[in-house]
Amino acid sequence: MAYEHAERHIQALQLAKSCVELGARMKTVAYLTGLSGTLLREYFYNDRAATGGRWPSSQDWYHMATLVQRAEASLIASIFQFLRTQHACSARKAMVCAYKMYRERWSGRSSISFDRAFELIASVEGIWTQQSSQLALHICARCRCRYLIALGDTSADHSGCVFCKLVKRYATDSRIQSSFVGKPDLPLSLARVQSPDRLLSDSL
């Protein structure tokens, strides 16, 4: 029993270290690991300046976000869900792995912080800071990409999802062009239903 407790504690500390390296606030790390603020401050945050600004609320943010940001958010949620359903990862491990994979594979300048991604997944899954799901992944009837919607909203089936719009507008929208190193083929392919297996073979 003592050994198992020690093993869980070590795993929690390792997870906390990964979260801190990804820029997580102490509050986020506490939710994910179950470690106390006192312990986290002693081990990881003594020499770190506190992150300023409001706590990110992804439910409201997503509906006001730019097209590129909504595509990024959809990619994070898609990878997270795949890790959970196809690879039986725990929610907290899937959170860290999904964010790392997003940062490694997104072809543009990543704009979503770890804290924002954490709140986003909480809103999709109804876990951690959320009592119920507020957002859901939906498969686009046109391009077969997974993208985030408010629960029950399938209006994009008629007008195209965020990835359809992203690709369509890329050629004429300088703001979208400036967000990417090259054409937005990568975010489109990563969001497709069949793509996470290829990601996982390189990343896990």
Helices and strands as residue ranges (DSSP letters): H 2-21, H 26-33, H 37-40, I 41-45, H 58-64, H 67-87, H 91-105, H 114-125, E 135-139, E 146-150, H 156-159, H 162-170, H 174-177, H 185-191, H 196-203
